[in-house]
Amino acid sequence: MSYRMIAERDNEKVKVERQSSLVIVAKARVFASAGWQVVITDEEGKSYAPAEFDRLLAA
């Protein structure tokens, strides 16, 4: 399964795609802790906000 992270802050946007939920969640948490607005989207198109990242790790 593929996961896509989009992080936005001011006029910047970062997009990352990874196969591992563990890696994408770790990267997303780093961005979120630095003040970025972060969303992870799974292969089915479901989006996860930072408060829901643990659900990706349980899958």
KAWOKA-V871262 format. One record per residue. N is the residue number from 1. RES is the residue in three letters. SS is DSSP state (~ for helix, > for strand, _ for the rest). OMEGA is omega in whole degrees, -180 to 180 (NA if undefined). D_FIRST is the distance of its C-alpha to the first C-alpha in Angstrom with 2 decimals. Layout:
n:N res:RES ss:SS omega:OMEGA d_first:D_FIRST
n:N res:RES ss:SS omega:OMEGA d_first:D_FIRST
//
This chain:
n:1 res:MET ss:_ omega:-179 d_first:0.00
n:2 res:SER ss:_ omega:179 d_first:3.78
n:3 res:TYR ss:> omega:-180 d_first:6.76
n:4 res:ARG ss:> omega:177 d_first:10.27
n:5 res:MET ss:> omega:172 d_first:13.49
n:6 res:ILE ss:> omega:178 d_first:16.85
n:7 res:ALA ss:> omega:-179 d_first:19.98
n:8 res:GLU ss:> omega:175 d_first:23.42
n:9 res:ARG ss:> omega:-178 d_first:26.93
n:10 res:ASP ss:_ omega:-180 d_first:30.18
n:11 res:ASN ss:_ omega:-177 d_first:29.75
n:12 res:GLU ss:> omega:177 d_first:26.76
n:13 res:LYS ss:> omega:178 d_first:23.10
n:14 res:VAL ss:> omega:177 d_first:20.30
n:15 res:LYS ss:> omega:179 d_first:16.82
n:16 res:VAL ss:> omega:176 d_first:14.14
n:17 res:GLU ss:> omega:180 d_first:10.58
n:18 res:ARG ss:> omega:177 d_first:8.69
n:19 res:GLN ss:_ omega:-175 d_first:5.78
n:20 res:SER ss:_ omega:176 d_first:7.68
n:21 res:SER ss:~ omega:180 d_first:8.53
n:22 res:LEU ss:~ omega:-179 d_first:11.98
n:23 res:VAL ss:~ omega:-177 d_first:12.63
n:24 res:ILE ss:~ omega:178 d_first:11.76
n:25 res:VAL ss:~ omega:178 d_first:13.82
n:26 res:ALA ss:~ omega:179 d_first:16.55
n:27 res:LYS ss:~ omega:-179 d_first:16.88
n:28 res:ALA ss:~ omega:179 d_first:16.99
n:29 res:ARG ss:~ omega:177 d_first:19.62
n:30 res:VAL ss:~ omega:179 d_first:21.68
n:31 res:PHE ss:~ omega:-179 d_first:21.84
n:32 res:ALA ss:~ omega:-180 d_first:22.66
n:33 res:SER ss:~ omega:178 d_first:25.36
n:34 res:ALA ss:_ omega:175 d_first:26.87
n:35 res:GLY ss:_ omega:178 d_first:27.38
n:36 res:TRP ss:_ omega:171 d_first:24.56
n:37 res:GLN ss:> omega:-171 d_first:23.13
n:38 res:VAL ss:> omega:174 d_first:19.39
n:39 res:VAL ss:> omega:173 d_first:16.60
n:40 res:ILE ss:> omega:178 d_first:12.84
n:41 res:THR ss:> omega:179 d_first:10.94
n:42 res:ASP ss:_ omega:-176 d_first:7.57
n:43 res:GLU ss:_ omega:-180 d_first:6.18
n:44 res:GLU ss:_ omega:179 d_first:9.13
n:45 res:GLY ss:_ omega:178 d_first:11.50
n:46 res:LYS ss:_ omega:-178 d_first:12.49
n:47 res:SER ss:> omega:-180 d_first:14.15
n:48 res:TYR ss:> omega:175 d_first:15.02
n:49 res:ALA ss:> omega:-179 d_first:18.33
n:50 res:PRO ss:~ omega:-180 d_first:19.36
n:51 res:ALA ss:~ omega:-178 d_first:20.94
n:52 res:GLU ss:~ omega:-175 d_first:17.68
n:53 res:PHE ss:~ omega:-180 d_first:15.60
n:54 res:ASP ss:~ omega:178 d_first:16.49
n:55 res:ARG ss:~ omega:178 d_first:14.74
n:56 res:LEU ss:~ omega:-179 d_first:11.30
n:57 res:LEU ss:~ omega:-180 d_first:12.64
n:58 res:ALA ss:~ omega:-177 d_first:13.90
n:59 res:ALA ss:_ omega:NA d_first:10.74
//
